[in-house]
Amino acid sequence: MIGLAIAAQVASRRQVYVLEKNETFGQEASSRNSEVIHAGIYYPKGSLKAKMCLEGSAMLYELCEREGIGYKRLGKVIVAANETEVDDLERLLNQGKENGAIGLKMLSRQELEELEPKVNGVAAIFSPATGIIDSHALMKYFITKAKNDGAEIAYTSKVVGIEKVADGYEVTIEDGFSFKTSIVINCAGLNSDRIAELAGIDIVEAGYKLHYCKGEYFSVGHGKNKLVQRLIYPVPPKDEDVGIHVTLDLKGGMCLGPNARFVDRIDYAVDSSQKQAFYHSAIKLLPFIEYDDLEPEMAGIRPRLQQPGEDFRDFVIRHEYDRGLPGFINLVGIDSPGLTASPAIAKHVGDMVDEA
């Protein structure tokens, strides 16, 4: 998603080659997520995540309208299951407002019941600007725009070498082919730390080492998808991102997820033993959910900069000229809200390319 958005941004004024190790685009984090257009609530004020999310959200809605990309501005509610969570809910509301998230409103128990009568809770935040998007159609738009402007897409092209040379970089592909370029943009997602390392950066010292955080989804069947109209989120647990929540897709399907489990390797199998934890998490807010409604759906991996228990880490979007790598632009740790932020990140990186 990020690489294609950047290619679409800069191809009109520079020759661009997109190197993709897989057989086609969007096979990893870009197609294994909740497809949510976030409003900018969860991220610390002044962070790149907050700024890029807010800008990207507005850009995405405008893009979807203009280009006919599927989306729905469903809205979402973040629900306090009990009185002890209300203080956390109020802090989240204030943070979202400070970030500039649009239209946030605190709901009483009665107002929540009027909005979502099947949801249990004592209070909630209503976010009218949150939506969902067809992420595959968005990637298709970016790739078509990039190619129309002259970009070349090379699939099955795994990068195995990046050497600094006098006039830029020599990039080597796994099959032995190599070429020179004055600018390298590293937006390799789950492998972005490896690409940074190939360029000679000590990723531990730089704070670029990634940790894989797996998120699984379970679908909700038996017609239960018709019982809510919006995305339903819990108050974020202390040890997770935003917590297991209700996601809806453009076809009306309903899933629970994702959870957050740090893993040592990339593996997209759903662990069916997680079903019990998903069920117990769901029934706090959704009493109509039954255990047999849940079936394994899919899994994704987040490229995390922070380890378990560590505090918030922001996106790394950085021109590495002060490390002796002029023209090398790193994007590392682009997890959520990467999809929402993608057009804003592309514009930001486009400006960095012009400066470089």
C-alpha positions as CSV (number, residue, x, y, z in Angstrom):
1,M,0.0,0.0,0.0
2,I,2.7,2.5,1.1
3,G,5.1,1.7,-1.8
4,L,2.4,1.9,-4.4
5,A,1.1,5.2,-3.0
6,I,4.6,6.7,-3.1
7,A,5.1,5.4,-6.6
8,A,1.8,7.0,-7.7
9,Q,2.9,10.3,-6.0
10,V,6.4,10.6,-7.6
11,A,6.2,8.8,-11.0
12,S,4.9,11.8,-12.8
13,R,8.2,13.7,-12.3
14,R,10.8,10.9,-11.9
15,Q,11.5,7.5,-13.3
16,V,10.3,5.0,-10.7
17,Y,10.8,1.3,-10.4
18,V,8.9,-0.7,-7.8
19,L,10.6,-3.9,-6.6
20,E,8.2,-6.4,-5.1
21,K,9.4,-9.8,-3.8
22,N,6.0,-11.5,-4.2
23,E,4.3,-12.5,-7.4
24,T,1.8,-9.7,-7.2
25,F,1.1,-6.6,-5.0
26,G,-0.5,-6.4,-1.5
27,Q,0.2,-10.0,-0.3
28,E,1.2,-9.1,3.3
29,A,0.0,-6.4,5.7
30,S,-1.7,-4.4,3.0
31,S,-4.4,-7.0,2.4
32,R,-4.5,-8.6,5.9
33,N,-6.0,-5.9,8.0
34,S,-9.4,-4.4,9.1
35,E,-9.6,-2.0,6.1
36,V,-10.6,0.8,8.4
37,I,-10.2,4.5,7.6
38,H,-9.2,5.7,11.1
39,A,-10.1,9.2,12.5
40,G,-6.9,9.8,14.5
41,I,-8.0,9.1,18.1
42,Y,-5.4,6.7,19.5
43,Y,-2.1,8.4,18.7
44,P,-0.2,10.9,20.9
45,K,-0.6,14.5,19.9
46,G,2.2,15.7,17.6
47,S,3.2,12.2,16.5
48,L,3.6,11.3,12.8
49,K,0.9,8.7,13.3
50,A,-1.6,11.3,14.4
51,K,-0.6,13.9,11.7
52,M,-0.5,11.4,8.8
53,C,-3.7,9.6,10.0
54,L,-5.7,12.9,10.1
55,E,-4.4,14.1,6.7
56,G,-4.7,10.7,5.1
57,S,-8.3,10.2,6.2
58,A,-9.4,13.4,4.5
59,M,-7.4,12.5,1.4
60,L,-8.8,9.0,1.2
61,Y,-12.5,10.0,1.4
62,E,-11.9,12.6,-1.4
63,L,-10.0,10.0,-3.4
64,C,-12.7,7.4,-3.0
65,E,-15.4,9.9,-4.1
66,R,-13.4,11.1,-7.1
67,E,-12.2,7.7,-8.3
68,G,-15.1,5.4,-7.4
69,I,-13.2,3.4,-4.9
70,G,-15.6,1.4,-2.6
71,Y,-16.0,2.8,0.9
72,K,-18.5,3.5,3.6
73,R,-18.4,6.2,6.3
74,L,-20.0,3.9,8.9
75,G,-18.8,5.6,12.0
76,K,-17.7,3.7,15.1
77,V,-18.3,3.6,18.8
78,I,-15.6,2.9,21.5
79,V,-17.5,1.4,24.4
80,A,-16.8,1.4,28.1
81,A,-18.1,-1.9,29.4
82,N,-18.2,-0.7,33.0
83,E,-17.7,2.4,35.2
84,T,-14.0,1.7,35.8
85,E,-13.4,2.2,32.0
86,V,-15.1,5.6,31.8
87,D,-12.0,7.6,32.9
88,D,-9.9,5.9,30.2
89,L,-12.7,6.7,27.7
90,E,-12.6,10.4,28.6
91,R,-8.8,10.5,28.2
92,L,-9.2,8.9,24.8
93,L,-11.8,11.5,23.8
94,N,-9.6,14.4,24.9
95,Q,-6.6,13.0,23.0
96,G,-8.7,12.5,19.9
97,K,-10.0,16.1,20.1
98,E,-6.5,17.4,20.6
99,N,-5.4,15.6,17.5
100,G,-8.2,17.2,15.5
101,A,-10.3,14.1,15.0
102,I,-13.6,15.2,13.5
103,G,-17.0,15.1,15.3
104,L,-16.1,13.1,18.4
105,K,-18.9,12.9,20.9
106,M,-19.3,11.2,24.3
107,L,-22.5,9.1,24.5
108,S,-24.4,8.2,27.6
109,R,-25.7,4.7,28.2
110,Q,-29.1,5.8,26.8
111,E,-27.6,7.5,23.7
112,L,-25.5,4.4,23.1
113,E,-28.6,2.2,23.3
114,E,-30.4,4.4,20.8
115,L,-27.5,4.3,18.4
116,E,-26.6,0.6,18.8
117,P,-29.4,-1.2,20.8
118,K,-27.6,-4.6,20.8
119,V,-24.4,-3.3,22.3
120,N,-23.8,-3.4,26.1
121,G,-22.0,-0.5,27.7
122,V,-22.2,2.3,30.2
123,A,-20.8,5.1,27.9
124,A,-19.1,5.4,24.6
125,I,-17.3,7.7,22.2
126,F,-19.0,8.1,18.8
127,S,-16.6,8.8,15.9
128,P,-18.6,9.7,12.8
129,A,-15.6,10.1,10.6
130,T,-14.4,6.4,10.9
131,G,-15.1,4.3,7.8
132,I,-14.1,1.2,5.8
133,I,-12.5,1.0,2.4
134,D,-11.8,-1.6,-0.4
135,S,-8.1,-1.8,0.2
136,H,-7.5,-3.9,-3.0
137,A,-9.3,-1.3,-5.1
138,L,-7.2,1.4,-3.5
139,M,-4.0,-0.4,-4.3
140,K,-5.2,-1.0,-7.9
141,Y,-5.8,2.8,-8.2
142,F,-2.3,3.6,-6.9
143,I,-0.6,1.0,-9.2
144,T,-2.6,2.2,-12.3
145,K,-1.8,5.8,-11.7
146,A,1.9,5.0,-11.2
147,K,2.1,2.9,-14.4
148,N,0.2,5.5,-16.4
149,D,2.9,8.0,-15.3
150,G,5.6,5.6,-16.5
151,A,6.5,3.6,-13.4
152,E,7.7,0.0,-13.9
153,I,6.6,-2.7,-11.5
154,A,9.0,-5.7,-11.1
155,Y,7.5,-8.7,-9.3
156,T,9.4,-11.7,-7.9
157,S,12.3,-9.2,-7.4
158,K,13.7,-9.7,-3.9
159,V,16.4,-7.2,-3.1
160,V,19.5,-8.9,-1.7
161,G,22.1,-6.1,-1.9
162,I,22.3,-2.3,-1.6
163,E,25.8,-0.8,-2.0
164,K,26.6,2.9,-1.8
165,V,28.5,4.0,-4.9
166,A,29.8,7.4,-6.1
167,D,26.6,8.5,-7.8
168,G,24.0,6.8,-5.7
169,Y,23.3,3.1,-5.0
170,E,23.8,-0.2,-6.7
171,V,20.8,-2.4,-6.0
172,T,21.1,-6.2,-6.6
173,I,18.1,-8.5,-7.1
174,E,18.1,-12.2,-6.0
175,D,18.5,-13.4,-9.6
176,G,21.8,-11.5,-9.9
177,F,20.5,-8.5,-11.9
178,S,21.7,-5.2,-10.5
179,F,21.2,-1.5,-11.4
180,K,22.2,1.9,-10.2
181,T,19.9,4.6,-8.8
182,S,20.3,8.0,-7.1
183,I,17.4,7.4,-4.7
184,V,16.2,4.4,-2.8
185,I,12.9,4.4,-0.9
186,N,12.6,1.6,1.6
187,C,9.0,0.8,2.2
188,A,9.3,-3.0,2.5
189,G,6.9,-3.5,5.3
190,L,7.7,-6.6,7.3
191,N,11.2,-6.6,5.8
192,S,12.0,-2.9,6.0
193,D,14.5,-3.4,8.8
194,R,16.3,-6.0,6.6
195,I,16.5,-3.5,3.7
196,A,17.8,-0.8,6.0
197,E,20.5,-3.3,7.2
198,L,21.5,-4.1,3.6
199,A,22.2,-0.4,3.2
200,G,24.7,-0.6,6.1
201,I,22.6,0.7,8.9
202,D,23.0,-0.9,12.4
203,I,19.3,-1.5,12.9
204,V,19.6,-2.2,16.7
205,E,21.5,1.0,17.3
206,A,19.2,3.0,15.1
207,G,16.1,1.5,16.8
208,Y,14.8,0.0,13.5
209,K,14.7,-3.7,14.5
210,L,11.2,-5.0,13.8
211,H,9.1,-7.3,16.0
212,Y,6.4,-9.4,14.4
213,C,3.0,-8.9,16.1
214,K,0.3,-11.3,14.8
215,G,-3.3,-10.4,14.6
216,E,-6.0,-13.0,14.0
217,Y,-9.6,-12.6,12.9
218,F,-12.7,-14.7,13.5
219,S,-15.8,-14.3,11.3
220,V,-19.2,-14.0,12.9
221,G,-22.0,-16.0,11.3
222,H,-25.6,-17.0,11.7
223,G,-26.9,-13.6,10.7
224,K,-25.4,-11.8,13.6
225,N,-23.8,-9.3,11.2
226,K,-27.1,-7.5,10.9
227,L,-27.3,-6.7,14.6
228,V,-24.9,-3.8,14.6
229,Q,-24.5,-0.9,12.1
230,R,-21.1,0.5,13.0
231,L,-17.6,-0.6,14.0
232,I,-17.6,-1.5,17.7
233,Y,-14.4,-1.1,19.7
234,P,-13.6,-1.7,23.4
235,V,-11.7,0.7,25.6
236,P,-8.1,-0.2,24.6
237,P,-6.6,-2.8,26.9
238,K,-3.3,-1.9,28.6
239,D,-1.4,-4.7,26.8
240,E,-2.9,-4.4,23.3
241,D,-3.4,-1.7,20.6
242,V,-7.1,-1.0,20.3
243,G,-8.4,-4.4,21.5
244,I,-10.4,-7.1,19.7
245,H,-13.2,-5.2,17.9
246,V,-16.1,-5.6,15.5
247,T,-15.1,-5.0,11.9
248,L,-17.6,-4.8,9.1
249,D,-16.8,-5.2,5.4
250,L,-18.3,-3.6,2.3
251,K,-20.4,-6.7,1.6
252,G,-21.9,-6.6,5.1
253,G,-19.8,-9.4,6.6
254,M,-18.7,-9.2,10.2
255,C,-15.5,-10.2,11.9
256,L,-13.9,-10.0,15.4
257,G,-10.3,-9.0,15.6
258,P,-7.5,-8.6,15.5
259,N,-5.8,-9.8,18.7
260,A,-2.2,-9.0,19.3
261,R,0.4,-11.8,19.8
262,F,4.2,-11.3,19.3
263,V,5.6,-14.1,17.2
264,D,9.1,-15.1,16.0
265,R,8.2,-15.8,12.4
266,I,5.7,-14.8,9.7
267,D,2.8,-17.3,9.7
268,Y,-0.7,-16.5,8.5
269,A,-2.4,-19.5,10.0
270,V,-5.2,-18.7,12.4
271,D,-4.8,-20.5,15.8
272,S,-8.2,-22.0,16.4
273,S,-7.4,-22.3,20.1
274,Q,-7.8,-18.5,20.3
275,K,-11.5,-18.8,19.7
276,Q,-12.3,-19.0,23.4
277,A,-10.5,-15.7,24.1
278,F,-12.2,-14.0,21.2
279,Y,-15.6,-15.2,22.5
280,H,-15.0,-13.9,26.1
281,S,-13.7,-10.6,24.7
282,A,-16.8,-10.2,22.5
283,I,-19.6,-11.0,24.9
284,K,-18.6,-8.1,27.2
285,L,-20.0,-5.7,24.6
286,L,-22.0,-8.0,22.4
287,P,-24.1,-10.3,24.5
288,F,-25.8,-11.8,21.4
289,I,-22.6,-13.5,20.3
290,E,-22.5,-17.3,20.8
291,Y,-19.4,-19.5,20.8
292,D,-20.6,-21.4,17.7
293,D,-21.0,-18.1,15.8
294,L,-17.2,-17.8,15.4
295,E,-15.1,-19.3,12.7
296,P,-11.4,-18.7,11.9
297,E,-11.1,-16.1,9.1
298,M,-7.6,-14.7,8.5
299,A,-4.4,-13.4,10.1
300,G,-2.0,-10.6,9.5
301,I,1.4,-9.5,10.9
302,R,2.2,-6.0,12.1
303,P,5.7,-4.7,11.7
304,R,6.3,-3.4,15.2
305,L,9.1,-1.2,16.4
306,Q,8.3,-1.7,20.1
307,Q,8.7,-5.0,21.9
308,P,6.1,-6.4,24.3
309,G,5.6,-4.0,27.2
310,E,7.4,-1.1,25.5
311,D,5.8,2.3,25.1
312,F,4.4,3.9,21.9
313,R,6.8,4.1,18.9
314,D,6.1,6.4,16.0
315,F,6.5,5.8,12.3
316,V,10.1,6.1,11.1
317,I,10.0,8.1,7.9
318,R,13.6,9.4,7.5
319,H,16.1,10.6,4.9
320,E,19.3,9.0,6.1
321,Y,21.8,11.6,4.7
322,D,23.3,12.1,8.2
323,R,24.3,8.4,8.2
324,G,26.2,8.9,5.1
325,L,23.4,7.7,2.9
326,P,22.1,10.7,0.9
327,G,19.1,9.7,-1.2
328,F,18.2,6.7,1.0
329,I,14.8,7.2,2.5
330,N,13.6,4.8,5.2
331,L,10.0,3.9,6.1
332,V,10.2,1.5,9.0
333,G,7.5,0.3,11.5
334,I,4.6,1.4,9.4
335,D,1.8,-0.4,11.2
336,S,-1.6,1.0,11.9
337,P,-2.8,3.6,10.8
338,G,-0.6,2.9,7.7
339,L,-3.5,2.3,5.3
340,T,-5.4,5.4,6.4
341,A,-2.2,7.4,6.3
342,S,-1.0,6.1,2.9
343,P,-1.8,9.1,0.7
344,A,-0.4,11.5,3.3
345,I,2.7,9.5,3.7
346,A,3.2,9.4,0.0
347,K,2.9,13.2,-0.2
348,H,5.4,13.6,2.7
349,V,7.9,11.2,1.0
350,G,7.4,12.9,-2.3
351,D,8.5,16.2,-0.7
352,M,11.5,14.4,0.8
353,V,12.4,13.0,-2.7
354,D,12.3,16.5,-4.2
355,E,14.5,17.8,-1.4
356,A,17.0,14.9,-1.9
